[in-house]
Amino acid sequence: MTTLEKFYYGNIIPHENPIIKGSEYDMANRLVVRHDEALTATLTEQQKETFQKFKESYLELLTLGERDAFIRGFSLGIKIAVEALSYGKT
């Protein structure tokens, strides 16, 4: 099966990466969770609702940024491939 076929059938999902235990990402994620829990424990119910809305909005912003970075990176990769394939043909 080709890479394009794997991508078409959903066997390649570029935005999903497993978190490797002990990695930089894992350690940073643990800090976020710990601080989130510590902060949430000090908030009133109304503040918790506001904080939850903040986290959801921020996640949406991060998701949009990741999507745009993926598109820019993919576009750049295609441009590099086209340039490499056409090198010396002119």
Sine and cosine of phi, psi and omega as CSV:
sin_phi,cos_phi,sin_psi,cos_psi,sin_omega,cos_omega
0.00,0.00,0.71,-0.70,-0.01,-1.00
-0.97,0.23,0.24,-0.97,0.04,-1.00
-0.87,0.48,-0.67,0.75,0.02,-1.00
-0.90,0.44,-0.62,0.78,0.05,-1.00
-0.91,0.40,-0.68,0.73,0.04,-1.00
-0.87,0.49,-0.66,0.75,0.02,-1.00
-0.91,0.42,-0.70,0.72,-0.01,-1.00
-0.87,0.49,-0.69,0.72,-0.05,-1.00
-0.99,0.13,0.09,1.00,0.08,-1.00
0.99,0.15,0.26,0.97,0.01,-1.00
-0.99,0.11,-0.21,0.98,0.09,-1.00
-0.87,-0.49,0.88,-0.48,0.00,-1.00
-0.82,-0.58,1.00,-0.05,-0.15,-0.99
-0.89,0.46,-0.39,0.92,-0.04,-1.00
-1.00,-0.02,-0.01,1.00,0.05,-1.00
-0.96,-0.30,0.86,-0.51,0.04,-1.00
-0.76,-0.65,0.73,-0.68,0.05,-1.00
-0.93,0.36,0.56,-0.83,0.05,-1.00
-1.00,0.06,0.87,-0.50,-0.01,-1.00
-1.00,0.07,0.85,-0.53,-0.04,-1.00
-0.84,0.54,0.77,-0.64,0.02,-1.00
1.00,0.03,-0.09,1.00,0.01,-1.00
-0.96,0.29,0.21,-0.98,0.06,-1.00
-0.84,0.55,-0.67,0.74,-0.01,-1.00
-0.89,0.45,-0.70,0.72,0.01,-1.00
-0.87,0.49,-0.71,0.71,-0.02,-1.00
-0.91,0.42,-0.68,0.73,0.03,-1.00
-0.90,0.43,-0.65,0.76,0.02,-1.00
-0.89,0.45,-0.65,0.76,0.03,-1.00
-0.89,0.46,-0.63,0.78,0.04,-1.00
-0.90,0.44,-0.69,0.72,0.01,-1.00
-0.87,0.50,-0.73,0.69,-0.01,-1.00
-0.89,0.46,-0.70,0.72,-0.02,-1.00
-0.89,0.46,-0.71,0.70,-0.01,-1.00
-0.94,0.35,-0.59,0.81,0.06,-1.00
-0.87,0.50,-0.75,0.67,-0.02,-1.00
-0.90,0.44,-0.65,0.76,0.00,-1.00
-0.91,0.41,-0.68,0.73,0.01,-1.00
-0.92,0.38,-0.72,0.69,-0.03,-1.00
-0.86,0.51,-0.57,0.82,-0.01,-1.00
-0.90,0.43,-0.36,0.93,-0.04,-1.00
-0.99,-0.12,-0.06,1.00,-0.13,-0.99
-1.00,-0.08,0.45,-0.89,0.14,-0.99
-0.97,0.24,0.16,-0.99,0.00,-1.00
-0.88,0.48,-0.67,0.74,0.01,-1.00
-0.91,0.42,-0.66,0.75,0.04,-1.00
-0.91,0.42,-0.61,0.79,0.05,-1.00
-0.88,0.47,-0.67,0.75,0.03,-1.00
-0.89,0.46,-0.70,0.72,0.02,-1.00
-0.90,0.44,-0.68,0.73,0.00,-1.00
-0.90,0.44,-0.64,0.77,0.03,-1.00
-0.89,0.46,-0.68,0.74,0.04,-1.00
-0.89,0.45,-0.64,0.76,0.06,-1.00
-0.86,0.51,-0.74,0.67,-0.02,-1.00
-0.89,0.46,-0.65,0.76,0.02,-1.00
-0.91,0.42,-0.67,0.75,0.03,-1.00
-0.91,0.41,-0.66,0.75,0.00,-1.00
-0.92,0.40,-0.63,0.78,0.05,-1.00
-0.88,0.47,-0.66,0.75,0.04,-1.00
-0.88,0.48,-0.68,0.73,0.04,-1.00
-0.88,0.47,-0.70,0.71,0.03,-1.00
-0.89,0.46,-0.66,0.75,0.01,-1.00
-0.88,0.47,-0.68,0.73,0.03,-1.00
-0.89,0.45,-0.65,0.76,0.03,-1.00
-0.90,0.44,-0.67,0.75,0.03,-1.00
-0.90,0.43,-0.66,0.75,0.03,-1.00
-0.88,0.48,-0.72,0.69,-0.01,-1.00
-0.91,0.42,-0.63,0.78,0.04,-1.00
-0.91,0.42,-0.63,0.78,0.05,-1.00
-0.88,0.47,-0.72,0.69,-0.02,-1.00
-0.89,0.45,-0.71,0.70,0.02,-1.00
-0.89,0.45,-0.68,0.73,0.01,-1.00
-0.91,0.42,-0.67,0.74,0.02,-1.00
-0.90,0.44,-0.70,0.72,0.02,-1.00
-0.88,0.47,-0.68,0.73,0.03,-1.00
-0.89,0.45,-0.67,0.75,0.03,-1.00
-0.87,0.50,-0.66,0.75,0.03,-1.00
-0.91,0.42,-0.69,0.72,0.02,-1.00
-0.87,0.50,-0.67,0.74,0.02,-1.00
-0.90,0.44,-0.69,0.72,0.00,-1.00
-0.89,0.46,-0.70,0.72,0.01,-1.00
-0.89,0.46,-0.70,0.72,0.01,-1.00
-0.90,0.45,-0.66,0.75,0.00,-1.00
-0.92,0.40,-0.65,0.76,-0.01,-1.00
-0.94,0.33,-0.47,0.89,-0.03,-1.00
-0.99,-0.14,0.03,1.00,-0.01,-1.00
-0.88,0.48,0.79,-0.61,0.07,-1.00
0.99,0.15,0.02,1.00,-0.02,-1.00
-1.00,0.02,-0.16,0.99,-0.03,-1.00
-1.00,-0.09,0.00,0.00,0.00,0.00
